[in-house]
Each structure stands twice: as structure tokens, then as C-alpha cells.
Amino acid sequence: MMETERWRLALVQADATIEAAVRSLNESAMQVALVVGADDALEGTVTDGDVRRGLLRGLTLQSPLPEILHQD
């Protein structure tokens, strides 16, 4: 993959789990996962801080990603 297309590794589907977002954060090294819907429209973002706060609230890696989705 060309370095200019590395951002594509940051894409994660909105119906995924928190674990998928963590994998995306790790693989892209961009510090943000870009959450997209079925039509590839941006629905929000997830950062490692969002993941940590979700885990502290009792969520698990298998919890639905929308539980920690940041929309603004």
C-alpha cells in the first residue's frame, strides 16, 4: 500500500465492534479511526481515549462501536 493511501487503514464500519476500532488504530498509526456507514459516509471518529473511557464504563472489546462513537 502506498504511503499516501495509509489513511484507508483508519476506516472502520459503524456496525463493527470496539475491537475492530482498536485494530484500525493500531494498523493505521493515525491516532484516529474514521467510522463510516454502509454508504461510506463519515459517521464519526474514535480515538484511543474514547476506547479507554468506554472500557472504564464497563464496555468490552466485543461491545458495539457506536457505544463510543464521537459525533460532532
Backbone hydrogen bonds, N-H to C=O, Kabsch-Sander energy under -0.5 kcal/mol:
donor,donor_aa,acceptor,acceptor_aa,energy
5,E,2,M,-1.9
6,R,3,E,-1.4
8,R,5,E,-1.7
9,L,6,R,-1.9
10,A,7,W,-1.8
11,L,8,R,-1.4
12,V,34,L,-2.2
14,A,36,V,-2.4
16,A,13,Q,-1.8
18,I,63,S,-2.2
19,E,61,L,-2.5
21,A,17,T,-1.3
22,V,18,I,-2.3
23,R,19,E,-2.4
24,S,20,A,-2.2
25,L,21,A,-2.8
26,N,22,V,-2.2
27,E,23,R,-2.8
28,S,24,S,-2.6
29,A,25,L,-1.4
33,A,46,V,-3.1
34,L,10,A,-2.9
35,V,33,A,-0.7
35,V,44,G,-2.5
36,V,12,V,-2.4
36,V,34,L,-0.5
37,G,41,A,-2.2
40,D,37,G,-2.1
43,E,35,V,-3.5
44,G,35,V,-1.3
45,T,70,H,-2.2
46,V,33,A,-1.8
51,V,47,T,-1.8
52,R,48,D,-2.6
53,R,49,G,-2.6
54,G,50,D,-2.0
55,L,51,V,-2.5
56,L,52,R,-2.3
57,R,53,R,-1.2
58,G,55,L,-1.4
59,L,54,G,-2.3
63,S,60,T,-1.7
65,L,16,A,-2.7
67,E,64,P,-1.8
68,I,65,L,-2.3
69,L,65,L,-0.6
70,H,45,T,-2.6
71,Q,69,L,-0.7
72,D,70,H,-0.5
